[in-house]
């Protein structure tokens, strides 16, 4: 009984990993768009470039059906874009 339950849990978790990271990709694209709209390309270019690079890597990984790494890179892209947005909205960025 325990072995059957454990097998079901493992299969359920494997199913989660094999699905394309649709929501994470959407979140990353929206975060990058928001950062671009806040002029992060000028005010936080390194963070924004990192976000774009992580998103491109995630897109490549999706093509290869490597959904786990793609999900990871999509989240990284979103986080770096959020960092770029915060940097572009900081008082130091607007005092130029």
Phi and psi restraints in degrees (range 20) as a CNS / XPLOR table:
assign (resid 1 and name C) (resid 2 and name N)
       (resid 2 and name CA) (resid 2 and name C) 1.0 -62.0 20.0 2
assign (resid 2 and name N) (resid 2 and name CA)
       (resid 2 and name C) (resid 3 and name N) 1.0 -42.1 20.0 2
assign (resid 2 and name C) (resid 3 and name N)
       (resid 3 and name CA) (resid 3 and name C) 1.0 -63.2 20.0 2
assign (resid 3 and name N) (resid 3 and name CA)
       (resid 3 and name C) (resid 4 and name N) 1.0 -40.3 20.0 2
assign (resid 3 and name C) (resid 4 and name N)
       (resid 4 and name CA) (resid 4 and name C) 1.0 -65.4 20.0 2
assign (resid 4 and name N) (resid 4 and name CA)
       (resid 4 and name C) (resid 5 and name N) 1.0 -41.8 20.0 2
assign (resid 4 and name C) (resid 5 and name N)
       (resid 5 and name CA) (resid 5 and name C) 1.0 -65.3 20.0 2
assign (resid 5 and name N) (resid 5 and name CA)
       (resid 5 and name C) (resid 6 and name N) 1.0 -43.4 20.0 2
assign (resid 5 and name C) (resid 6 and name N)
       (resid 6 and name CA) (resid 6 and name C) 1.0 -61.7 20.0 2
assign (resid 6 and name N) (resid 6 and name CA)
       (resid 6 and name C) (resid 7 and name N) 1.0 -41.2 20.0 2
assign (resid 6 and name C) (resid 7 and name N)
       (resid 7 and name CA) (resid 7 and name C) 1.0 -62.3 20.0 2
assign (resid 7 and name N) (resid 7 and name CA)
       (resid 7 and name C) (resid 8 and name N) 1.0 -42.4 20.0 2
assign (resid 7 and name C) (resid 8 and name N)
       (resid 8 and name CA) (resid 8 and name C) 1.0 -63.4 20.0 2
assign (resid 8 and name N) (resid 8 and name CA)
       (resid 8 and name C) (resid 9 and name N) 1.0 -40.3 20.0 2
assign (resid 8 and name C) (resid 9 and name N)
       (resid 9 and name CA) (resid 9 and name C) 1.0 -65.0 20.0 2
assign (resid 9 and name N) (resid 9 and name CA)
       (resid 9 and name C) (resid 10 and name N) 1.0 -45.0 20.0 2
assign (resid 9 and name C) (resid 10 and name N)
       (resid 10 and name CA) (resid 10 and name C) 1.0 -62.2 20.0 2
assign (resid 10 and name N) (resid 10 and name CA)
       (resid 10 and name C) (resid 11 and name N) 1.0 -42.8 20.0 2
assign (resid 10 and name C) (resid 11 and name N)
       (resid 11 and name CA) (resid 11 and name C) 1.0 -65.0 20.0 2
assign (resid 11 and name N) (resid 11 and name CA)
       (resid 11 and name C) (resid 12 and name N) 1.0 -39.0 20.0 2
assign (resid 11 and name C) (resid 12 and name N)
       (resid 12 and name CA) (resid 12 and name C) 1.0 -64.3 20.0 2
assign (resid 12 and name N) (resid 12 and name CA)
       (resid 12 and name C) (resid 13 and name N) 1.0 -43.3 20.0 2
assign (resid 12 and name C) (resid 13 and name N)
       (resid 13 and name CA) (resid 13 and name C) 1.0 -66.1 20.0 2
assign (resid 13 and name N) (resid 13 and name CA)
       (resid 13 and name C) (resid 14 and name N) 1.0 -38.8 20.0 2
assign (resid 13 and name C) (resid 14 and name N)
       (resid 14 and name CA) (resid 14 and name C) 1.0 -63.7 20.0 2
assign (resid 14 and name N) (resid 14 and name CA)
       (resid 14 and name C) (resid 15 and name N) 1.0 -36.1 20.0 2
assign (resid 14 and name C) (resid 15 and name N)
       (resid 15 and name CA) (resid 15 and name C) 1.0 -64.2 20.0 2
assign (resid 15 and name N) (resid 15 and name CA)
       (resid 15 and name C) (resid 16 and name N) 1.0 -34.5 20.0 2
assign (resid 15 and name C) (resid 16 and name N)
       (resid 16 and name CA) (resid 16 and name C) 1.0 -67.5 20.0 2
assign (resid 16 and name N) (resid 16 and name CA)
       (resid 16 and name C) (resid 17 and name N) 1.0 -37.2 20.0 2
assign (resid 16 and name C) (resid 17 and name N)
       (resid 17 and name CA) (resid 17 and name C) 1.0 -74.9 20.0 2
assign (resid 17 and name N) (resid 17 and name CA)
       (resid 17 and name C) (resid 18 and name N) 1.0 -29.0 20.0 2
assign (resid 17 and name C) (resid 18 and name N)
       (resid 18 and name CA) (resid 18 and name C) 1.0 -85.9 20.0 2
assign (resid 18 and name N) (resid 18 and name CA)
       (resid 18 and name C) (resid 19 and name N) 1.0 -4.2 20.0 2
assign (resid 18 and name C) (resid 19 and name N)
       (resid 19 and name CA) (resid 19 and name C) 1.0 -83.2 20.0 2
assign (resid 19 and name N) (resid 19 and name CA)
       (resid 19 and name C) (resid 20 and name N) 1.0 140.4 20.0 2
assign (resid 19 and name C) (resid 20 and name N)
       (resid 20 and name CA) (resid 20 and name C) 1.0 -60.1 20.0 2
assign (resid 20 and name N) (resid 20 and name CA)
       (resid 20 and name C) (resid 21 and name N) 1.0 143.9 20.0 2
assign (resid 20 and name C) (resid 21 and name N)
       (resid 21 and name CA) (resid 21 and name C) 1.0 -82.2 20.0 2
assign (resid 21 and name N) (resid 21 and name CA)
       (resid 21 and name C) (resid 22 and name N) 1.0 64.3 20.0 2
assign (resid 21 and name C) (resid 22 and name N)
       (resid 22 and name CA) (resid 22 and name C) 1.0 -60.3 20.0 2
assign (resid 22 and name N) (resid 22 and name CA)
       (resid 22 and name C) (resid 23 and name N) 1.0 -49.5 20.0 2
assign (resid 22 and name C) (resid 23 and name N)
       (resid 23 and name CA) (resid 23 and name C) 1.0 -65.2 20.0 2
assign (resid 23 and name N) (resid 23 and name CA)
       (resid 23 and name C) (resid 24 and name N) 1.0 -41.7 20.0 2
assign (resid 23 and name C) (resid 24 and name N)
       (resid 24 and name CA) (resid 24 and name C) 1.0 -64.4 20.0 2
assign (resid 24 and name N) (resid 24 and name CA)
       (resid 24 and name C) (resid 25 and name N) 1.0 -38.5 20.0 2
assign (resid 24 and name C) (resid 25 and name N)
       (resid 25 and name CA) (resid 25 and name C) 1.0 -66.0 20.0 2
assign (resid 25 and name N) (resid 25 and name CA)
       (resid 25 and name C) (resid 26 and name N) 1.0 -42.6 20.0 2
assign (resid 25 and name C) (resid 26 and name N)
       (resid 26 and name CA) (resid 26 and name C) 1.0 -62.6 20.0 2
assign (resid 26 and name N) (resid 26 and name CA)
       (resid 26 and name C) (resid 27 and name N) 1.0 -44.2 20.0 2
assign (resid 26 and name C) (resid 27 and name N)
       (resid 27 and name CA) (resid 27 and name C) 1.0 -60.5 20.0 2
assign (resid 27 and name N) (resid 27 and name CA)
       (resid 27 and name C) (resid 28 and name N) 1.0 -42.2 20.0 2
assign (resid 27 and name C) (resid 28 and name N)
       (resid 28 and name CA) (resid 28 and name C) 1.0 -64.3 20.0 2
assign (resid 28 and name N) (resid 28 and name CA)
       (resid 28 and name C) (resid 29 and name N) 1.0 -45.1 20.0 2
assign (resid 28 and name C) (resid 29 and name N)
       (resid 29 and name CA) (resid 29 and name C) 1.0 -62.5 20.0 2
assign (resid 29 and name N) (resid 29 and name CA)
       (resid 29 and name C) (resid 30 and name N) 1.0 -42.1 20.0 2
assign (resid 29 and name C) (resid 30 and name N)
       (resid 30 and name CA) (resid 30 and name C) 1.0 -64.6 20.0 2
assign (resid 30 and name N) (resid 30 and name CA)
       (resid 30 and name C) (resid 31 and name N) 1.0 -40.6 20.0 2
assign (resid 30 and name C) (resid 31 and name N)
       (resid 31 and name CA) (resid 31 and name C) 1.0 -64.8 20.0 2
assign (resid 31 and name N) (resid 31 and name CA)
       (resid 31 and name C) (resid 32 and name N) 1.0 -41.1 20.0 2
assign (resid 31 and name C) (resid 32 and name N)
       (resid 32 and name CA) (resid 32 and name C) 1.0 -65.0 20.0 2
assign (resid 32 and name N) (resid 32 and name CA)
       (resid 32 and name C) (resid 33 and name N) 1.0 -43.0 20.0 2
assign (resid 32 and name C) (resid 33 and name N)
       (resid 33 and name CA) (resid 33 and name C) 1.0 -60.8 20.0 2
assign (resid 33 and name N) (resid 33 and name CA)
       (resid 33 and name C) (resid 34 and name N) 1.0 -41.1 20.0 2
assign (resid 33 and name C) (resid 34 and name N)
       (resid 34 and name CA) (resid 34 and name C) 1.0 -65.0 20.0 2
assign (resid 34 and name N) (resid 34 and name CA)
       (resid 34 and name C) (resid 35 and name N) 1.0 -41.8 20.0 2
assign (resid 34 and name C) (resid 35 and name N)
       (resid 35 and name CA) (resid 35 and name C) 1.0 -64.7 20.0 2
assign (resid 35 and name N) (resid 35 and name CA)
       (resid 35 and name C) (resid 36 and name N) 1.0 -41.7 20.0 2
assign (resid 35 and name C) (resid 36 and name N)
       (resid 36 and name CA) (resid 36 and name C) 1.0 -63.0 20.0 2
assign (resid 36 and name N) (resid 36 and name CA)
       (resid 36 and name C) (resid 37 and name N) 1.0 -40.0 20.0 2
assign (resid 36 and name C) (resid 37 and name N)
       (resid 37 and name CA) (resid 37 and name C) 1.0 -65.4 20.0 2
assign (resid 37 and name N) (resid 37 and name CA)
       (resid 37 and name C) (resid 38 and name N) 1.0 -26.1 20.0 2
assign (resid 37 and name C) (resid 38 and name N)
       (resid 38 and name CA) (resid 38 and name C) 1.0 -90.7 20.0 2
assign (resid 38 and name N) (resid 38 and name CA)
       (resid 38 and name C) (resid 39 and name N) 1.0 12.3 20.0 2
assign (resid 38 and name C) (resid 39 and name N)
       (resid 39 and name CA) (resid 39 and name C) 1.0 67.0 20.0 2
assign (resid 39 and name N) (resid 39 and name CA)
       (resid 39 and name C) (resid 40 and name N) 1.0 31.5 20.0 2
assign (resid 39 and name C) (resid 40 and name N)
       (resid 40 and name CA) (resid 40 and name C) 1.0 -66.4 20.0 2
assign (resid 40 and name N) (resid 40 and name CA)
       (resid 40 and name C) (resid 41 and name N) 1.0 -22.1 20.0 2
assign (resid 40 and name C) (resid 41 and name N)
       (resid 41 and name CA) (resid 41 and name C) 1.0 -60.8 20.0 2
assign (resid 41 and name N) (resid 41 and name CA)
       (resid 41 and name C) (resid 42 and name N) 1.0 -28.9 20.0 2
assign (resid 41 and name C) (resid 42 and name N)
       (resid 42 and name CA) (resid 42 and name C) 1.0 -97.0 20.0 2
assign (resid 42 and name N) (resid 42 and name CA)
       (resid 42 and name C) (resid 43 and name N) 1.0 -38.7 20.0 2
assign (resid 42 and name C) (resid 43 and name N)
       (resid 43 and name CA) (resid 43 and name C) 1.0 -91.1 20.0 2
assign (resid 43 and name N) (resid 43 and name CA)
       (resid 43 and name C) (resid 44 and name N) 1.0 -24.0 20.0 2
assign (resid 43 and name C) (resid 44 and name N)
       (resid 44 and name CA) (resid 44 and name C) 1.0 -145.6 20.0 2
assign (resid 44 and name N) (resid 44 and name CA)
       (resid 44 and name C) (resid 45 and name N) 1.0 58.9 20.0 2
assign (resid 44 and name C) (resid 45 and name N)
       (resid 45 and name CA) (resid 45 and name C) 1.0 -63.3 20.0 2
assign (resid 45 and name N) (resid 45 and name CA)
       (resid 45 and name C) (resid 46 and name N) 1.0 -35.0 20.0 2
assign (resid 45 and name C) (resid 46 and name N)
       (resid 46 and name CA) (resid 46 and name C) 1.0 -66.4 20.0 2
assign (resid 46 and name N) (resid 46 and name CA)
       (resid 46 and name C) (resid 47 and name N) 1.0 -46.2 20.0 2
assign (resid 46 and name C) (resid 47 and name N)
       (resid 47 and name CA) (resid 47 and name C) 1.0 -64.0 20.0 2
assign (resid 47 and name N) (resid 47 and name CA)
       (resid 47 and name C) (resid 48 and name N) 1.0 -42.4 20.0 2
assign (resid 47 and name C) (resid 48 and name N)
       (resid 48 and name CA) (resid 48 and name C) 1.0 -65.8 20.0 2
assign (resid 48 and name N) (resid 48 and name CA)
       (resid 48 and name C) (resid 49 and name N) 1.0 -40.6 20.0 2
assign (resid 48 and name C) (resid 49 and name N)
       (resid 49 and name CA) (resid 49 and name C) 1.0 -64.3 20.0 2
assign (resid 49 and name N) (resid 49 and name CA)
       (resid 49 and name C) (resid 50 and name N) 1.0 -40.0 20.0 2
assign (resid 49 and name C) (resid 50 and name N)
       (resid 50 and name CA) (resid 50 and name C) 1.0 -59.2 20.0 2
assign (resid 50 and name N) (resid 50 and name CA)
       (resid 50 and name C) (resid 51 and name N) 1.0 -45.1 20.0 2
assign (resid 50 and name C) (resid 51 and name N)
       (resid 51 and name CA) (resid 51 and name C) 1.0 -59.8 20.0 2
assign (resid 51 and name N) (resid 51 and name CA)
       (resid 51 and name C) (resid 52 and name N) 1.0 -45.2 20.0 2
assign (resid 51 and name C) (resid 52 and name N)
       (resid 52 and name CA) (resid 52 and name C) 1.0 -63.0 20.0 2
assign (resid 52 and name N) (resid 52 and name CA)
       (resid 52 and name C) (resid 53 and name N) 1.0 -40.2 20.0 2
assign (resid 52 and name C) (resid 53 and name N)
       (resid 53 and name CA) (resid 53 and name C) 1.0 -65.9 20.0 2
assign (resid 53 and name N) (resid 53 and name CA)
       (resid 53 and name C) (resid 54 and name N) 1.0 -43.1 20.0 2
assign (resid 53 and name C) (resid 54 and name N)
       (resid 54 and name CA) (resid 54 and name C) 1.0 -63.9 20.0 2
assign (resid 54 and name N) (resid 54 and name CA)
       (resid 54 and name C) (resid 55 and name N) 1.0 -39.4 20.0 2
assign (resid 54 and name C) (resid 55 and name N)
       (resid 55 and name CA) (resid 55 and name C) 1.0 -65.6 20.0 2
assign (resid 55 and name N) (resid 55 and name CA)
       (resid 55 and name C) (resid 56 and name N) 1.0 -42.9 20.0 2
assign (resid 55 and name C) (resid 56 and name N)
       (resid 56 and name CA) (resid 56 and name C) 1.0 -62.1 20.0 2
assign (resid 56 and name N) (resid 56 and name CA)
       (resid 56 and name C) (resid 57 and name N) 1.0 -39.9 20.0 2
assign (resid 56 and name C) (resid 57 and name N)
       (resid 57 and name CA) (resid 57 and name C) 1.0 -64.9 20.0 2
assign (resid 57 and name N) (resid 57 and name CA)
       (resid 57 and name C) (resid 58 and name N) 1.0 -41.4 20.0 2
assign (resid 57 and name C) (resid 58 and name N)
       (resid 58 and name CA) (resid 58 and name C) 1.0 -62.5 20.0 2
assign (resid 58 and name N) (resid 58 and name CA)
       (resid 58 and name C) (resid 59 and name N) 1.0 -41.3 20.0 2
assign (resid 58 and name C) (resid 59 and name N)
       (resid 59 and name CA) (resid 59 and name C) 1.0 -62.5 20.0 2
assign (resid 59 and name N) (resid 59 and name CA)
       (resid 59 and name C) (resid 60 and name N) 1.0 -41.0 20.0 2
assign (resid 59 and name C) (resid 60 and name N)
       (resid 60 and name CA) (resid 60 and name C) 1.0 -63.9 20.0 2
assign (resid 60 and name N) (resid 60 and name CA)
       (resid 60 and name C) (resid 61 and name N) 1.0 -41.9 20.0 2
assign (resid 60 and name C) (resid 61 and name N)
       (resid 61 and name CA) (resid 61 and name C) 1.0 -66.8 20.0 2
assign (resid 61 and name N) (resid 61 and name CA)
       (resid 61 and name C) (resid 62 and name N) 1.0 -34.2 20.0 2
assign (resid 61 and name C) (resid 62 and name N)
       (resid 62 and name CA) (resid 62 and name C) 1.0 -63.6 20.0 2
assign (resid 62 and name N) (resid 62 and name CA)
       (resid 62 and name C) (resid 63 and name N) 1.0 -40.8 20.0 2
assign (resid 62 and name C) (resid 63 and name N)
       (resid 63 and name CA) (resid 63 and name C) 1.0 -59.5 20.0 2
assign (resid 63 and name N) (resid 63 and name CA)
       (resid 63 and name C) (resid 64 and name N) 1.0 -31.9 20.0 2
assign (resid 63 and name C) (resid 64 and name N)
       (resid 64 and name CA) (resid 64 and name C) 1.0 -89.6 20.0 2
assign (resid 64 and name N) (resid 64 and name CA)
       (resid 64 and name C) (resid 65 and name N) 1.0 3.3 20.0 2
assign (resid 64 and name C) (resid 65 and name N)
       (resid 65 and name CA) (resid 65 and name C) 1.0 59.4 20.0 2
assign (resid 65 and name N) (resid 65 and name CA)
       (resid 65 and name C) (resid 66 and name N) 1.0 31.1 20.0 2
assign (resid 65 and name C) (resid 66 and name N)
       (resid 66 and name CA) (resid 66 and name C) 1.0 -95.5 20.0 2
assign (resid 66 and name N) (resid 66 and name CA)
       (resid 66 and name C) (resid 67 and name N) 1.0 74.4 20.0 2
assign (resid 66 and name C) (resid 67 and name N)
       (resid 67 and name CA) (resid 67 and name C) 1.0 -70.7 20.0 2
assign (resid 67 and name N) (resid 67 and name CA)
       (resid 67 and name C) (resid 68 and name N) 1.0 -32.8 20.0 2
assign (resid 67 and name C) (resid 68 and name N)
       (resid 68 and name CA) (resid 68 and name C) 1.0 -62.6 20.0 2
assign (resid 68 and name N) (resid 68 and name CA)
       (resid 68 and name C) (resid 69 and name N) 1.0 -55.3 20.0 2
assign (resid 68 and name C) (resid 69 and name N)
       (resid 69 and name CA) (resid 69 and name C) 1.0 -62.1 20.0 2
assign (resid 69 and name N) (resid 69 and name CA)
       (resid 69 and name C) (resid 70 and name N) 1.0 -34.7 20.0 2
assign (resid 69 and name C) (resid 70 and name N)
       (resid 70 and name CA) (resid 70 and name C) 1.0 -63.4 20.0 2
assign (resid 70 and name N) (resid 70 and name CA)
       (resid 70 and name C) (resid 71 and name N) 1.0 -42.3 20.0 2
assign (resid 70 and name C) (resid 71 and name N)
       (resid 71 and name CA) (resid 71 and name C) 1.0 -61.0 20.0 2
assign (resid 71 and name N) (resid 71 and name CA)
       (resid 71 and name C) (resid 72 and name N) 1.0 -45.6 20.0 2
assign (resid 71 and name C) (resid 72 and name N)
       (resid 72 and name CA) (resid 72 and name C) 1.0 -58.9 20.0 2
assign (resid 72 and name N) (resid 72 and name CA)
       (resid 72 and name C) (resid 73 and name N) 1.0 -46.8 20.0 2
assign (resid 72 and name C) (resid 73 and name N)
       (resid 73 and name CA) (resid 73 and name C) 1.0 -70.6 20.0 2
assign (resid 73 and name N) (resid 73 and name CA)
       (resid 73 and name C) (resid 74 and name N) 1.0 -31.4 20.0 2
assign (resid 73 and name C) (resid 74 and name N)
       (resid 74 and name CA) (resid 74 and name C) 1.0 -65.4 20.0 2
assign (resid 74 and name N) (resid 74 and name CA)
       (resid 74 and name C) (resid 75 and name N) 1.0 -41.1 20.0 2
assign (resid 74 and name C) (resid 75 and name N)
       (resid 75 and name CA) (resid 75 and name C) 1.0 -66.4 20.0 2
assign (resid 75 and name N) (resid 75 and name CA)
       (resid 75 and name C) (resid 76 and name N) 1.0 -40.5 20.0 2
assign (resid 75 and name C) (resid 76 and name N)
       (resid 76 and name CA) (resid 76 and name C) 1.0 -61.3 20.0 2
assign (resid 76 and name N) (resid 76 and name CA)
       (resid 76 and name C) (resid 77 and name N) 1.0 -41.2 20.0 2
assign (resid 76 and name C) (resid 77 and name N)
       (resid 77 and name CA) (resid 77 and name C) 1.0 -61.9 20.0 2
assign (resid 77 and name N) (resid 77 and name CA)
       (resid 77 and name C) (resid 78 and name N) 1.0 -45.3 20.0 2
assign (resid 77 and name C) (resid 78 and name N)
       (resid 78 and name CA) (resid 78 and name C) 1.0 -61.4 20.0 2
assign (resid 78 and name N) (resid 78 and name CA)
       (resid 78 and name C) (resid 79 and name N) 1.0 -43.9 20.0 2
assign (resid 78 and name C) (resid 79 and name N)
       (resid 79 and name CA) (resid 79 and name C) 1.0 -65.4 20.0 2
assign (resid 79 and name N) (resid 79 and name CA)
       (resid 79 and name C) (resid 80 and name N) 1.0 -41.7 20.0 2
assign (resid 79 and name C) (resid 80 and name N)
       (resid 80 and name CA) (resid 80 and name C) 1.0 -68.0 20.0 2
assign (resid 80 and name N) (resid 80 and name CA)
       (resid 80 and name C) (resid 81 and name N) 1.0 -36.7 20.0 2
assign (resid 80 and name C) (resid 81 and name N)
       (resid 81 and name CA) (resid 81 and name C) 1.0 -65.4 20.0 2
assign (resid 81 and name N) (resid 81 and name CA)
       (resid 81 and name C) (resid 82 and name N) 1.0 -39.8 20.0 2
assign (resid 81 and name C) (resid 82 and name N)
       (resid 82 and name CA) (resid 82 and name C) 1.0 -63.7 20.0 2
assign (resid 82 and name N) (resid 82 and name CA)
       (resid 82 and name C) (resid 83 and name N) 1.0 -39.0 20.0 2
assign (resid 82 and name C) (resid 83 and name N)
       (resid 83 and name CA) (resid 83 and name C) 1.0 -63.7 20.0 2
assign (resid 83 and name N) (resid 83 and name CA)
       (resid 83 and name C) (resid 84 and name N) 1.0 -42.6 20.0 2
assign (resid 83 and name C) (resid 84 and name N)
       (resid 84 and name CA) (resid 84 and name C) 1.0 -62.0 20.0 2
assign (resid 84 and name N) (resid 84 and name CA)
       (resid 84 and name C) (resid 85 and name N) 1.0 -41.1 20.0 2
assign (resid 84 and name C) (resid 85 and name N)
       (resid 85 and name CA) (resid 85 and name C) 1.0 -62.9 20.0 2
assign (resid 85 and name N) (resid 85 and name CA)
       (resid 85 and name C) (resid 86 and name N) 1.0 -47.3 20.0 2
assign (resid 85 and name C) (resid 86 and name N)
       (resid 86 and name CA) (resid 86 and name C) 1.0 -60.5 20.0 2
assign (resid 86 and name N) (resid 86 and name CA)
       (resid 86 and name C) (resid 87 and name N) 1.0 -42.2 20.0 2
assign (resid 86 and name C) (resid 87 and name N)
       (resid 87 and name CA) (resid 87 and name C) 1.0 -63.9 20.0 2
assign (resid 87 and name N) (resid 87 and name CA)
       (resid 87 and name C) (resid 88 and name N) 1.0 -37.7 20.0 2
assign (resid 87 and name C) (resid 88 and name N)
       (resid 88 and name CA) (resid 88 and name C) 1.0 -74.4 20.0 2
assign (resid 88 and name N) (resid 88 and name CA)
       (resid 88 and name C) (resid 89 and name N) 1.0 -17.2 20.0 2
assign (resid 88 and name C) (resid 89 and name N)
       (resid 89 and name CA) (resid 89 and name C) 1.0 -100.8 20.0 2
assign (resid 89 and name N) (resid 89 and name CA)
       (resid 89 and name C) (resid 90 and name N) 1.0 -1.6 20.0 2
assign (resid 89 and name C) (resid 90 and name N)
       (resid 90 and name CA) (resid 90 and name C) 1.0 -71.7 20.0 2
assign (resid 90 and name N) (resid 90 and name CA)
       (resid 90 and name C) (resid 91 and name N) 1.0 154.2 20.0 2
assign (resid 90 and name C) (resid 91 and name N)
       (resid 91 and name CA) (resid 91 and name C) 1.0 -58.7 20.0 2
assign (resid 91 and name N) (resid 91 and name CA)
       (resid 91 and name C) (resid 92 and name N) 1.0 -33.8 20.0 2
assign (resid 91 and name C) (resid 92 and name N)
       (resid 92 and name CA) (resid 92 and name C) 1.0 -63.8 20.0 2
assign (resid 92 and name N) (resid 92 and name CA)
       (resid 92 and name C) (resid 93 and name N) 1.0 -35.2 20.0 2
assign (resid 92 and name C) (resid 93 and name N)
       (resid 93 and name CA) (resid 93 and name C) 1.0 -71.7 20.0 2
assign (resid 93 and name N) (resid 93 and name CA)
       (resid 93 and name C) (resid 94 and name N) 1.0 -28.7 20.0 2
assign (resid 93 and name C) (resid 94 and name N)
       (resid 94 and name CA) (resid 94 and name C) 1.0 -93.9 20.0 2
assign (resid 94 and name N) (resid 94 and name CA)
       (resid 94 and name C) (resid 95 and name N) 1.0 -1.2 20.0 2
assign (resid 94 and name C) (resid 95 and name N)
       (resid 95 and name CA) (resid 95 and name C) 1.0 -93.5 20.0 2
assign (resid 95 and name N) (resid 95 and name CA)
       (resid 95 and name C) (resid 96 and name N) 1.0 18.8 20.0 2
